[in-house]
Amino acid sequence: MNPSLLTATGRAELAEVYHAALVDDVLPFWLRHGIDSKHGGLMNCLDRDGAIIDTDKSIWFQGRAAWTFATLAVDADRLGLPRQPLIEAARSCIQFLRTYGEAPDGKLWFSVTRQGEPLRMRRYAYSESFAAIGNAAYAKATGDEQAARDAVRYLAEFRRLTTTPGALPDKYEPTRPMKGIGPLFILIATAQEVRRCLGDVAVARTTCSDWIDLAIAEIERDFVKPELEAVLECVAPDGGVIDHHEGRTLNPGHALECGWFILHEASLRNDSRLVDLGVRMIDWMWKRGWDEQHGGLLYFTDLFDRPVQEYWHDMKFWWPHCEAIVATLVAWQLTGEPRFAERHQRVHDWSFRHFADPQHGEWYGYLHRDGAPASPAKGTMWKGPFHLPRMLWYCHSRLTAAN
């Protein structure tokens, strides 16, 4: 059993667990195996031991990895890390993104070859959001003025693409219109990071803080359902429940992530109303997502407890567990409620017991429901140095600031 949040000794021990996992395990894995010394950027498709599975590169992860390496570079002295290798890794990702990331129309690719030749464009705009935070963190770490400009430009483009009707191809026909929570909570996180690194800059004549307020307001109005004790993933344009598979499918990981973004904002503002909102979201979606039979968080559940359409619904992915660890820690810090300390210990223990690989380092990404690895891969187009190092760094930072 790992240490608990409920004692000062336990909190200090937890902080050390997170620090050791970050600086001795996860970060060395990616610096050793992930940086492409020949063509630049991040090699994100890695086997259990760091061997390259595929040389194609995720543009998502050039921004995400740049954020991780640059953020840790800024914090290197406190963490006891050498700064220069982190700066060089972040620079490699930023330069690859600048050189190969954009299509002729300015939209960012989803994937490219190792050399940077385009492979795939996705209909959504998350490459832009991650490019914004990567450039913002790199600008903070180095003072690079182009990175600062690019961070604001990519945030503006993400906001434009996700809030302008017709700017992106519709996912569905207009027969049954719907909207998702994803662009809203990613807007919160992106604006928070740009503000943290560059100040409360204006994008489309609106500050980052105001964009955060607008996104939280829409989430609370349309996606948070007190009468159902649920946070919906997709709703009708007016916030109505869509009683079909897409409208009933819940994503506990997304909701917990959104909840802690709101609690992070609440802690910065000392805003009790936002604390209440974030805590309710975390309470409801923990209950809907935690697997009482095998432990861990289910990937999808159904609003009315009906069968879920997606066949991977009962798998355990690494990233929802990272978000649950953060969410329960912040909820406990802001409320002092013992249930959040107990949940934090439960998800922490389960995650480190099942996802961590003591032999080769890093975490597995994909487990079966019982916790057995479904794949040995440590990196894919979606998994790389982001959710896990972000969780380790953020939890260590909060625990050491509190002690």
Backbone torsions as a table, in degrees:
resi	resn	phi	psi	omega
1	MET	NA	130.0	-179.5
2	ASN	-83.1	163.9	-175.5
3	PRO	-65.1	153.7	-174.7
4	SER	-100.8	156.2	174.0
5	LEU	-70.1	-13.6	-169.0
6	LEU	-78.0	-8.9	176.9
7	THR	-127.5	153.8	178.2
8	ALA	-61.9	-40.2	177.9
9	THR	-63.4	-43.3	177.8
10	GLY	-61.3	-41.7	179.3
11	ARG	-64.8	-40.4	177.9
12	ALA	-64.6	-40.4	179.0
13	GLU	-67.1	-39.4	176.1
14	LEU	-61.9	-43.8	178.8
15	ALA	-57.4	-40.5	179.9
16	GLU	-69.4	-37.3	175.6
17	VAL	-58.8	-46.6	-179.1
18	TYR	-66.5	-40.3	179.5
19	HIS	-63.8	-47.2	-178.1
20	ALA	-64.2	-41.4	179.3
21	ALA	-62.7	-37.4	-179.2
22	LEU	-71.5	-55.3	-168.6
23	VAL	-86.2	-23.2	-177.0
24	ASP	-104.6	-13.4	-171.3
25	ASP	-125.4	-69.0	-169.9
26	VAL	-71.1	-50.4	-177.7
27	LEU	-62.3	-47.0	177.8
28	PRO	-59.4	-34.5	179.0
29	PHE	-58.2	-46.8	-175.4
30	TRP	-78.0	-35.8	176.9
31	LEU	-67.4	-33.3	-178.9
32	ARG	-77.1	-42.1	-170.4
33	HIS	-108.6	-21.1	-166.5
34	GLY	-95.1	-22.6	-174.8
35	ILE	-85.5	126.4	-179.1
36	ASP	-84.9	101.1	-177.3
37	SER	-71.6	-16.8	-177.9
38	LYS	-89.5	-48.4	-174.5
39	HIS	-113.0	-6.7	-179.4
40	GLY	85.7	163.0	178.4
41	GLY	83.8	-174.0	-175.5
42	LEU	-99.5	130.9	168.1
43	MET	-89.6	106.4	-168.4
44	ASN	-100.7	-10.2	-178.2
45	CYS	-98.9	94.7	-172.1
46	LEU	-124.4	144.8	177.4
47	ASP	-79.3	-179.0	-177.0
48	ARG	-54.6	-40.0	-176.7
49	ASP	-94.6	8.4	-179.9
50	GLY	93.8	-3.5	177.5
51	ALA	-64.8	145.6	-177.9
52	ILE	-73.8	125.3	176.3
53	ILE	-87.9	-40.9	-176.4
54	ASP	-150.8	141.3	-176.4
55	THR	-90.5	-7.9	176.7
56	ASP	-63.6	150.6	-173.2
57	LYS	-121.4	142.0	175.5
58	SER	-87.3	124.4	175.0
59	ILE	-69.6	-33.3	170.2
60	TRP	-44.2	-49.4	-168.6
61	PHE	-82.1	-11.1	170.7
62	GLN	-68.0	-40.1	176.7
63	GLY	-73.1	-45.2	-178.7
64	ARG	-62.7	-46.4	-179.0
65	ALA	-66.4	-39.0	176.7
66	ALA	-58.8	-40.6	177.5
67	TRP	-61.3	-46.1	-178.1
68	THR	-62.0	-52.5	-175.8
69	PHE	-65.2	-41.4	-178.8
70	ALA	-70.2	-39.2	178.5
71	THR	-62.6	-43.5	178.4
72	LEU	-69.5	-30.1	176.4
73	ALA	-64.4	-41.5	177.7
74	VAL	-61.9	-34.8	-176.0
75	ASP	-98.3	14.3	-170.0
76	ALA	-61.9	-41.8	-177.5
77	ASP	-62.3	-45.3	-179.5
78	ARG	-64.2	-36.2	-177.4
79	LEU	-84.1	-11.3	-177.4
80	GLY	74.8	34.9	-177.8
81	LEU	-109.8	147.1	169.3
82	PRO	-68.5	131.1	-172.2
83	ARG	-78.4	-40.0	-169.5
84	GLN	-62.6	-42.7	177.1
85	PRO	-60.0	-31.8	178.2
86	LEU	-70.9	-41.8	177.0
87	ILE	-61.4	-44.2	-179.1
88	GLU	-64.4	-39.4	178.1
89	ALA	-65.8	-43.6	177.8
90	ALA	-63.3	-41.9	179.4
91	ARG	-61.5	-41.0	179.3
92	SER	-59.3	-43.4	179.4
93	CYS	-67.2	-43.3	-179.5
94	ILE	-64.4	-43.0	-179.6
95	GLN	-65.3	-39.4	177.4
96	PHE	-64.1	-42.3	178.3
97	LEU	-61.4	-44.9	180.0
98	ARG	-63.2	-38.5	-173.0
99	THR	-81.2	-38.6	-169.4
100	TYR	-123.4	-4.0	-170.2
101	GLY	-75.5	-32.0	-169.8
102	GLU	-96.7	137.6	169.2
103	ALA	-74.8	166.8	179.6
104	PRO	-55.3	-29.6	179.3
105	ASP	-85.5	1.6	177.0
106	GLY	96.7	-16.1	178.6
107	LYS	-73.8	146.4	-178.4
108	LEU	-83.0	140.4	176.2
109	TRP	-67.4	163.3	169.9
110	PHE	-90.2	-44.3	-179.5
111	SER	-143.3	151.0	178.6
112	VAL	-139.7	169.0	174.7
113	THR	-72.9	173.6	177.9
114	ARG	-56.7	-36.0	-178.9
115	GLN	-83.2	-6.7	177.4
116	GLY	102.0	8.7	178.3
117	GLU	-77.1	137.6	-173.2
118	PRO	-67.1	141.5	177.2
119	LEU	-119.4	-46.1	-172.0
120	ARG	-148.7	138.1	170.7
121	MET	-112.6	127.9	176.3
122	ARG	-98.1	159.8	-175.0
123	ARG	-74.5	-18.6	-178.2
124	TYR	-93.9	-179.9	-170.8
125	ALA	-123.1	30.2	-177.5
126	TYR	-73.0	-25.2	173.5
127	SER	-57.1	-37.4	179.5
128	GLU	-66.9	-40.9	-178.8
129	SER	-65.2	-40.1	-178.6
130	PHE	-75.1	-31.2	173.2
131	ALA	-64.9	-34.4	178.9
132	ALA	-64.1	-47.4	-176.8
133	ILE	-72.9	-34.2	178.0
134	GLY	-63.7	-45.3	178.5
135	ASN	-67.6	-37.3	178.8
136	ALA	-62.8	-46.1	179.9
137	ALA	-65.9	-38.5	178.8
138	TYR	-66.3	-39.1	176.5
139	ALA	-62.5	-41.1	178.7
140	LYS	-65.4	-38.3	-177.0
141	ALA	-74.3	-31.4	-170.5
142	THR	-121.4	-16.5	-173.1
143	GLY	78.5	12.8	-178.4
144	ASP	-65.8	115.2	-174.9
145	GLU	-71.3	-35.1	177.8
146	GLN	-64.1	-39.2	178.7
147	ALA	-62.5	-40.1	178.2
148	ALA	-62.9	-43.8	178.7
149	ARG	-65.0	-42.4	-178.8
150	ASP	-65.6	-35.2	178.0
151	ALA	-59.6	-47.4	179.6
152	VAL	-66.5	-40.6	-179.7
153	ARG	-62.9	-43.6	-179.3
154	TYR	-70.9	-35.1	174.4
155	LEU	-62.8	-43.7	178.7
156	ALA	-61.2	-40.9	-178.6
157	GLU	-70.5	-39.7	175.9
158	PHE	-60.2	-46.3	179.2
159	ARG	-61.3	-44.2	-179.2
160	ARG	-62.6	-46.9	-175.6
161	LEU	-67.3	-32.5	-175.0
162	THR	-93.9	-10.6	-179.4
163	THR	-117.2	-6.9	-178.5
164	THR	-98.7	116.8	179.1
165	PRO	-57.1	130.4	178.5
166	GLY	86.1	-7.3	-179.1
167	ALA	-69.5	-30.6	174.9
168	LEU	-118.1	150.4	176.1
169	PRO	-59.5	140.5	177.8
170	ASP	-68.9	142.9	178.6
171	LYS	-75.8	-33.3	-178.2
172	TYR	-127.2	163.7	173.4
173	GLU	-69.2	158.4	-176.8
174	PRO	-69.6	-0.4	178.8
175	THR	-55.8	-42.6	-178.1
176	ARG	-134.6	80.2	-175.9
177	PRO	-66.4	145.7	177.9
178	MET	-152.6	164.1	174.5
179	LYS	-135.1	156.1	-176.9
180	GLY	-112.1	158.9	179.7
181	ILE	-78.7	-20.9	-173.5
182	GLY	-53.2	-55.0	-179.2
183	PRO	-59.7	-28.5	-178.1
184	LEU	-73.5	-46.7	-178.1
185	PHE	-76.7	-25.7	173.2
186	ILE	-70.4	-32.8	173.7
187	LEU	-62.0	-41.7	177.8
188	ILE	-58.3	-52.0	-176.1
189	ALA	-64.9	-39.7	-179.0
190	THR	-66.5	-46.2	178.6
191	ALA	-64.1	-37.4	177.8
192	GLN	-61.4	-43.0	-177.8
193	GLU	-71.7	-41.4	176.8
194	VAL	-61.8	-42.1	178.6
195	ARG	-64.7	-42.7	-179.8
196	ARG	-60.8	-37.8	-174.8
197	CYS	-89.4	-34.1	-171.1
198	LEU	-120.2	-3.0	-174.0
199	GLY	91.8	175.8	-173.9
200	ASP	-81.8	67.3	-175.2
201	VAL	-71.5	159.4	179.4
202	ALA	-95.5	137.3	174.8
203	VAL	-127.8	121.1	-174.7
204	ALA	54.6	44.3	177.0
205	ARG	62.7	20.8	179.3
206	THR	-131.9	131.4	-177.5
207	THR	-71.3	162.2	175.6
208	CYS	-56.4	-43.4	-179.6
209	SER	-60.8	-38.8	179.0
210	ASP	-69.6	-37.0	175.4
211	TRP	-63.5	-38.2	176.5
212	ILE	-61.6	-45.1	178.9
213	ASP	-59.9	-43.5	-178.6
214	LEU	-64.2	-41.6	-179.8
215	ALA	-67.3	-43.6	178.6
216	ILE	-61.8	-41.7	-179.3
217	ALA	-61.0	-41.5	-179.7
218	GLU	-70.2	-38.7	176.7
219	ILE	-61.4	-47.9	-178.7
220	GLU	-63.5	-40.1	-176.5
221	ARG	-71.7	-41.7	-168.1
222	ASP	-109.9	-25.7	-172.4
223	PHE	-109.8	-23.7	-179.6
224	VAL	-90.1	118.4	-172.8
225	LYS	-117.9	90.8	-179.6
226	PRO	-59.1	-35.2	-177.7
227	GLU	-67.6	-21.8	178.1
228	LEU	-107.8	-6.8	-174.6
229	GLU	48.9	57.3	-177.7
230	ALA	-151.6	155.0	169.5
231	VAL	-112.3	116.3	-174.2
232	LEU	-82.0	150.8	177.6
233	GLU	-86.8	-39.3	179.1
234	CYS	-135.1	141.4	178.3
235	VAL	-139.1	168.5	170.5
236	ALA	-66.8	161.1	-178.9
237	PRO	-53.9	-28.5	178.8
238	ASP	-92.8	7.8	-179.4
239	GLY	89.8	3.3	-179.1
240	GLY	-70.9	154.2	177.6
241	VAL	-76.7	131.7	177.0
242	ILE	-99.7	108.3	-173.7
243	ASP	-84.7	63.1	172.9
244	HIS	-139.6	171.9	-175.7
245	HIS	-49.3	-49.8	-175.5
246	GLU	-62.7	-38.6	-177.5
247	GLY	-77.8	-24.9	-179.0
248	ARG	-91.0	-16.7	-176.1
249	THR	-72.1	123.2	178.6
250	LEU	-102.6	145.3	176.8
251	ASN	-120.0	91.2	-176.4
252	PRO	-56.3	-36.4	179.7
253	GLY	-61.7	-45.7	177.4
254	HIS	-60.4	-44.2	-177.3
255	ALA	-66.1	-39.9	177.3
256	LEU	-66.0	-39.3	177.1
257	GLU	-62.8	-47.7	177.4
258	CYS	-59.2	-41.2	180.0
259	GLY	-60.3	-42.3	-179.1
260	TRP	-76.4	-26.7	171.7
261	PHE	-60.2	-41.8	179.1
262	ILE	-68.1	-40.5	177.2
263	LEU	-65.6	-35.4	175.5
264	HIS	-60.0	-44.3	178.3
265	GLU	-64.5	-40.0	178.9
266	ALA	-60.9	-40.0	-179.0
267	SER	-68.6	-33.8	177.5
268	LEU	-68.7	-34.6	-174.6
269	ARG	-98.5	-8.8	-172.7
270	ASN	55.1	50.2	-172.5
271	ASP	-107.8	105.8	-176.3
272	SER	-68.7	-29.3	179.2
273	ARG	-66.8	-40.7	177.6
274	LEU	-69.2	-33.4	174.4
275	VAL	-59.3	-47.5	-179.3
276	ASP	-60.8	-42.0	179.6
277	LEU	-63.3	-51.2	-178.3
278	GLY	-62.3	-40.0	-179.1
279	VAL	-66.0	-41.4	178.3
280	ARG	-62.0	-42.5	179.3
281	MET	-61.2	-43.4	-179.0
282	ILE	-68.4	-42.3	177.6
283	ASP	-57.6	-53.0	-175.3
284	TRP	-61.9	-45.5	-170.9
285	MET	-82.4	-21.5	168.8
286	TRP	-62.4	-48.1	-178.3
287	LYS	-62.2	-34.6	-178.9
288	ARG	-81.8	-19.9	-174.3
289	GLY	-107.5	-26.0	-175.1
290	TRP	-71.5	131.2	-178.6
291	ASP	-87.3	102.0	-177.3
292	GLU	-69.0	-21.9	-178.6
293	GLN	-80.0	-46.7	-174.1
294	HIS	-115.6	-7.6	-173.8
295	GLY	80.7	165.8	-178.3
296	GLY	82.8	173.2	-177.1
297	LEU	-101.9	127.5	173.0
298	LEU	-67.7	148.3	-176.3
299	TYR	-75.0	-45.2	177.0
300	PHE	-131.7	147.3	168.0
301	THR	-135.1	171.7	-177.6
302	ASP	-107.5	139.5	-177.4
303	LEU	-54.3	-38.7	-177.4
304	PHE	-110.4	22.4	177.2
305	ASP	60.4	32.2	173.2
306	ARG	-92.2	169.5	177.5
307	PRO	-60.0	141.6	-179.9
308	VAL	-91.7	141.3	-175.8
309	GLN	-70.0	-40.9	-174.6
310	GLU	-70.4	130.5	-173.8
311	TYR	-74.1	-15.4	178.6
312	TRP	-95.3	16.8	-171.6
313	HIS	-59.8	-29.6	-175.7
314	ASP	-102.7	10.7	174.5
315	MET	-75.9	163.6	178.7
316	LYS	-114.2	112.7	179.2
317	PHE	-97.5	153.0	-176.9
318	TRP	-63.9	-40.8	-168.1
319	TRP	-70.9	-38.7	176.3
320	PRO	-60.6	-31.2	179.1
321	HIS	-71.6	-37.0	173.1
322	CYS	-60.2	-44.1	-178.2
323	GLU	-67.9	-36.2	179.1
324	ALA	-67.6	-37.3	177.2
325	ILE	-61.4	-46.3	178.1
326	VAL	-64.9	-47.7	-174.1
327	ALA	-59.7	-43.8	-178.1
328	THR	-71.1	-33.7	176.3
329	LEU	-64.0	-50.4	-177.2
330	VAL	-66.6	-39.3	178.2
331	ALA	-61.4	-40.8	177.6
332	TRP	-66.4	-43.7	-178.8
333	GLN	-61.3	-36.5	-175.5
334	LEU	-86.5	-17.7	-177.5
335	THR	-119.1	-26.7	-173.7
336	GLY	72.0	8.7	-177.2
337	GLU	-74.2	124.0	-176.8
338	PRO	-58.4	-27.2	-177.7
339	ARG	-62.5	-31.3	179.8
340	PHE	-74.6	-34.6	174.2
341	ALA	-64.3	-41.2	179.5
342	GLU	-65.9	-41.6	178.9
343	ARG	-67.6	-39.2	177.6
344	HIS	-58.8	-46.1	-179.6
345	GLN	-64.6	-37.6	-178.0
346	ARG	-65.8	-47.4	-177.4
347	VAL	-74.9	-33.7	175.5
348	HIS	-60.9	-51.7	-177.5
349	ASP	-61.2	-46.1	-178.2
350	TRP	-63.0	-42.9	-176.0
351	SER	-66.9	-48.8	-178.6
352	PHE	-68.6	-25.8	178.8
353	ARG	-76.1	-34.6	-172.1
354	HIS	-105.7	-37.7	-176.3
355	PHE	-85.2	-34.9	-173.9
356	ALA	-69.4	145.2	179.1
357	ASP	-120.0	95.1	-177.1
358	PRO	-61.7	-25.3	-176.0
359	GLN	-74.1	-45.7	-174.1
360	HIS	-116.1	-5.9	179.5
361	GLY	88.5	171.1	-179.4
362	GLU	63.2	-173.1	-179.6
363	TRP	-116.4	146.4	163.5
364	TYR	-63.9	153.9	-179.4
365	GLY	-97.2	-28.5	-166.7
366	TYR	-137.2	119.3	-179.4
367	LEU	-119.2	154.4	168.7
368	HIS	-71.8	173.0	-176.0
369	ARG	-59.0	-34.8	-177.8
370	ASP	-82.0	0.4	177.8
371	GLY	97.7	-3.4	176.8
372	ALA	-75.5	140.1	-179.6
373	PRO	-59.2	130.3	174.3
374	ALA	-87.9	-23.0	178.4
375	SER	-151.0	143.3	177.1
376	PRO	-82.3	-2.4	-174.0
377	ALA	-61.4	137.4	173.9
378	LYS	-101.0	-18.2	179.2
379	GLY	-143.4	140.1	176.8
380	THR	-140.6	-171.6	175.2
381	MET	-64.3	-18.8	-178.2
382	TRP	-112.7	-20.3	-178.9
383	LYS	-111.0	128.8	179.1
384	GLY	-166.0	-159.6	-176.2
385	PRO	-78.9	75.6	178.3
386	PHE	-143.7	-76.4	-173.2
387	HIS	-57.5	-46.4	-177.8
388	LEU	-68.5	-53.1	177.8
389	PRO	-63.8	-32.0	176.6
390	ARG	-62.8	-44.9	178.8
391	MET	-61.3	-46.3	-177.5
392	LEU	-63.5	-44.9	180.0
393	TRP	-66.1	-45.4	-175.3
394	TYR	-67.4	-44.1	179.8
395	CYS	-65.1	-43.4	178.0
396	HIS	-61.5	-42.4	-179.2
397	SER	-62.0	-44.7	-178.4
398	ARG	-68.9	-40.0	-179.3
399	LEU	-68.8	-38.9	-179.8
400	THR	-75.9	-30.6	176.0
401	ALA	-69.6	-29.8	-176.6
402	ALA	-81.3	-19.4	-174.5
403	ASN	-95.2	NA	NA
